[in-house]
C-alpha cells in the first residue's frame, strides 16, 4: 500500500508529464475533486475532462514546496507555474484509501 505522500509525489510527476490516463488512475472510480477554482468533479469521466480541459490545457507545471502527512492524508504546498510565467501558491489535501488511490482531493489557492 502506498502512503498519501507517495501518491501525492506520483501525482505531481504525472501531471508534469501530462500523463492523463495515469493521473485518472490515481483516483478511485467515485473520487471527488474540489478545485481551487470552485469546481467540484466526481468520478473518472469528470476527472478526465477536468485535467484534459483545464489543468493540461493551461500548461501548468507543479513544483512541490512542502508536505505534511499522516499516512492516509497529505497536505502538499505547491507552486502552480503557468506556461505564461505566472505562478500561484496552492495547497492540495489528498485523502488516500487503503489500496493507495485518491478518494478526495481538495485544492486551496492563495
Secondary structure, DSSP 8 states (H G I E B T S, - for coil): ---HHHHHHHHHHHHHTT-HHHHHHTEEEEEEEE-TTS-EEEHHHHHHHHIIIIITTTT-EEEEEEEEE-SSEEEEEEEEE-TTS-EEEEEEEEEE-TTS-EEEEEEEE-
